[in-house]
């Protein structure tokens, strides 16, 4: 699989908090902005828009560093990675000495009991370990509200939880895309039965399961745009659309607010 088709590493934070929220944000782009999410976006933008590299004494800070994990099948961008001199570190291009990486993720609000933020940071650390062939035993979460860092130890328990969530997220993506395809096939048959458009062929909506993730995402967007129009045509079309929406997202966790709410 092409690494460009890997799911976003930031999505594991939303998936840990609530799979339905993850689906709304990362698949359907339907999570409405509020003041908290807007502030969070601005904070991340400031972190990424700073100088890409900054060196002070024995500390080298790299911002907006792209990472990928073949084991987790995730890719994304680290807000910042701090490299400190260490006799057991690794070599860096154009930098003398040995360096030890330390990922830092910027978050809005304050420290939380749920491990969602820690799982995202752990995924970044595991990606850095794969890319740099070194150990990343710790990282930090910097919370803008409290202006404090929370040091996170990459324990075996946290690593196993991150790996398990990454596997579940990738499986959920494939299952959700396949469910959409199956339901849209039924939806197309219903439209044909009504005689809405006899030129529409069922094969356009079926047989889409063996797609790459990026193709599935594009397909889902086409499906959503198409059904928004045609669901207004008849009661049966509206029922089909409601079924798509009902079955398309996870409803088991019970933690979600309606789509108008902020991110967790």
C-alpha positions as a printed Julia matrix, in Angstrom:
264×3 Matrix{Float64}:
   0.0    0.0     0.0
   1.23   3.5    -0.85
   2.02   5.49    2.3
  -0.02   8.39    0.9
  -3.07   6.16    1.31
  -2.43   5.52    5.01
  -4.95   6.96    7.44
  -4.07  10.13    9.33
  -2.06   9.61   12.48
  -4.06  12.37   14.18
  -7.23  10.37   13.62
  -6.25   7.79   16.22
  -6.87  10.42   18.91
 -10.48  10.84   17.73
 -10.92   7.08   17.25
  -9.75   6.43   20.81
 -12.22   8.96   22.16
 -15.12   7.81   19.97
 -15.19   5.88   16.66
 -18.31   7.74   15.53
 -16.62  11.09   16.05
 -13.64   9.81   14.04
 -15.93   8.79   11.17
 -17.7   12.16   11.13
 -14.43  14.12   11.15
 -12.11  12.06    8.97
 -14.5   10.38    6.54
 -17.47  12.68    6.14
 -15.92  16.03    7.18
 -19.15  16.9     8.98
 -17.84  18.0    12.38
 -18.91  21.63   12.8
 -16.45  24.2    14.07
 -16.94  25.91   17.41
 -14.7   28.18   19.44
 -12.71  25.28   20.93
 -11.97  23.55   17.65
 -11.12  26.88   16.0
  -8.7   27.76   18.79
  -7.14  24.31   18.48
  -6.6   24.77   14.72
  -4.99  28.17   15.29
  -2.66  26.76   17.93
  -1.52  23.97   15.61
  -1.08  26.44   12.77
   1.16  28.61   14.94
   3.2   25.55   15.89
   3.66  24.56   12.23
   4.26  28.08   10.91
   7.21  28.7    13.2
  10.74  28.21   11.94
  11.08  24.63   10.74
  14.37  24.21   12.57
  15.66  25.96   15.66
  18.88  25.16   17.49
  19.75  26.37   20.95
  22.85  24.98   22.62
  22.35  21.21   22.76
  18.69  21.23   21.68
  17.53  21.05   18.04
  13.78  21.57   17.45
  12.22  20.46   14.16
   8.61  21.54   13.51
   6.1   20.04   11.11
   8.09  16.83   10.67
   6.31  14.29    8.46
   6.31  10.73    9.82
   4.99   7.37    8.67
   4.56   4.0    10.36
   4.33   0.9     8.2
   3.45  -1.17   11.24
   0.52   1.04   12.25
  -0.35   1.96    8.63
  -0.6    5.61    9.68
   1.1    8.79    8.49
   1.0   12.42    9.47
   2.9   15.39   10.87
   4.49  15.9    14.29
   3.93  19.35   15.74
   7.51  19.35   16.97
  10.35  16.92   17.57
  13.1   17.99   19.95
  16.5   16.39   19.41
  18.87  16.58   22.38
  22.49  15.5    22.41
  22.91  12.0    23.79
  25.89   9.59   23.7
  23.47   6.77   22.8
  21.61   8.79   20.17
  21.57   8.73   16.38
  23.28  10.77   13.7
  21.4   13.52   11.86
  22.16  14.92    8.44
  24.31  18.07    8.55
  24.39  17.95   12.35
  27.52  16.87   14.27
  27.2   14.55   17.24
  24.53  12.1    18.35
  20.91  13.06   18.96
  17.91  11.62   20.79
  14.36  12.42   19.49
  11.59  13.63   21.78
   8.17  14.28   20.13
   5.99  17.13   21.41
   2.29  17.41   20.55
   0.4   20.67   21.14
  -3.13  20.39   22.49
  -5.89  22.75   23.51
  -7.29  22.58   27.04
  -5.64  20.67   29.86
  -4.51  17.13   30.66
  -7.2   14.45   30.41
  -7.83  11.12   32.1
  -8.61   9.36   28.81
  -5.54   8.21   26.88
  -6.62   9.69   23.52
  -3.89  12.37   23.43
  -1.28   9.96   24.77
  -2.15   7.38   22.11
  -1.62   9.94   19.35
   1.74  10.9    20.82
   2.69   7.23   21.14
   1.83   6.65   17.49
   4.18   9.49   16.56
   6.93   8.01   18.74
   6.49   4.58   17.15
   6.67   6.15   13.68
   9.87   7.98   14.63
  11.36   4.73   15.89
  10.68   3.05   12.56
  12.05   5.95   10.52
  15.14   6.73   12.59
  15.85   3.17   13.85
  16.15   4.23   17.48
  14.26   4.13   20.76
  11.85   6.9    21.7
  11.06   6.2    25.36
   9.32   9.51   26.12
   7.42  12.42   24.61
   5.4   15.37   25.84
   1.93  16.88   25.49
   1.89  20.67   25.74
  -1.52  22.07   26.74
  -2.17  25.66   25.68
  -4.68  26.44   28.43
  -2.45  25.47   31.33
   0.82  26.23   29.47
   2.26  23.06   30.97
   3.88  19.93   29.61
   2.78  16.42   30.48
   5.67  13.97   30.09
   4.42  10.68   28.65
   6.33   7.42   29.06
   5.96   5.11   26.06
   5.22   2.04   28.15
   4.54  -1.38   26.67
   0.91  -1.07   27.76
   0.5    2.24   25.89
   2.25   0.86   22.81
   0.0   -2.2    22.72
  -3.08  -0.02   23.09
  -1.89   2.22   20.25
  -1.25  -0.78   17.99
  -4.65  -2.27   18.8
  -6.47   1.01   18.08
  -4.58   1.51   14.81
  -5.61  -1.96   13.65
  -9.23  -1.33   14.65
  -9.25   2.04   12.91
  -7.93   0.61    9.63
 -10.45  -2.24    9.78
 -13.27   0.19   10.6
 -12.37   2.31    7.58
 -12.54  -0.66    5.21
 -15.78  -1.92    6.76
 -17.42   1.5     6.69
 -16.49   2.06    3.05
 -17.77  -1.39    2.11
 -21.03  -0.79    4.01
 -21.54   2.46    2.11
 -20.96   0.68   -1.18
 -23.4   -2.1    -0.33
 -26.11   0.31    0.83
 -25.68   2.53   -2.2
 -26.15  -0.53   -4.41
 -29.51  -1.13   -2.72
 -30.27   2.57   -3.01
 -29.62   2.53   -6.76
 -31.93  -0.47   -7.17
 -34.67   1.42   -5.31
 -34.23   4.4    -7.61
 -34.42   2.19  -10.68
 -37.59   0.58   -9.38
 -39.14   4.04   -9.02
 -38.14   4.92  -12.57
 -36.31   8.06  -11.44
 -33.45   7.53  -13.88
 -33.5    4.38  -15.96
 -30.08   5.2   -17.36
 -28.47   4.68  -13.98
 -26.83   1.26  -13.93
 -26.53  -0.72  -10.77
 -22.99  -1.69  -11.68
 -21.91   1.92  -11.15
 -22.6    1.49   -7.48
 -21.56  -2.12   -6.97
 -18.18  -3.8    -7.1
 -16.4   -0.88   -5.45
 -15.14  -2.79   -2.42
 -11.7   -3.64   -3.85
 -10.46  -0.05   -3.82
  -7.55   1.73   -2.26
  -8.36   3.87    0.84
  -7.97   7.12   -1.11
 -10.33   5.84   -3.82
 -12.84   4.79   -1.16
 -12.71   8.25    0.4
 -13.38   9.86   -2.98
 -16.16   7.35   -3.61
 -17.81   8.11   -0.28
 -17.73  11.85   -1.05
 -19.4   11.19   -4.41
 -22.0    9.02   -2.71
 -22.82  11.68   -0.13
 -23.14  14.43   -2.74
 -25.29  12.24   -4.99
 -27.65  11.08   -2.27
 -28.16  14.58   -0.88
 -29.79  15.43   -4.22
 -31.75  12.29   -4.99
 -33.03  11.6    -1.49
 -35.48  14.46   -1.96
 -37.28  12.65   -4.75
 -39.47  10.21   -2.86
 -40.21   8.71    0.56
 -38.42   5.47   -0.32
 -35.32   7.45   -1.31
 -35.41   9.28    1.98
 -35.74   5.99    3.86
 -32.72   4.63    2.0
 -30.69   7.71    2.91
 -31.67   7.43    6.57
 -30.56   3.79    6.55
 -27.21   4.8     5.05
 -26.7    7.39    7.75
 -27.86   5.06   10.51
 -25.61   2.16    9.55
 -22.66   4.19    8.34
 -21.4    5.3    11.76
 -20.58   3.62   15.05
 -23.31   4.07   17.64
 -22.0    1.76   20.32
 -19.83   4.03   22.46
 -22.51   6.46   23.63
 -19.92   9.22   24.16
 -20.71  11.34   21.12
 -22.49  14.58   21.06
 -24.43  15.54   17.92
 -22.26  16.74   15.0
 -22.69  20.36   16.13
 -20.58  19.75   19.2
 -16.82  20.27   19.53
 -14.11  17.69   19.32
 -13.18  15.72   22.36
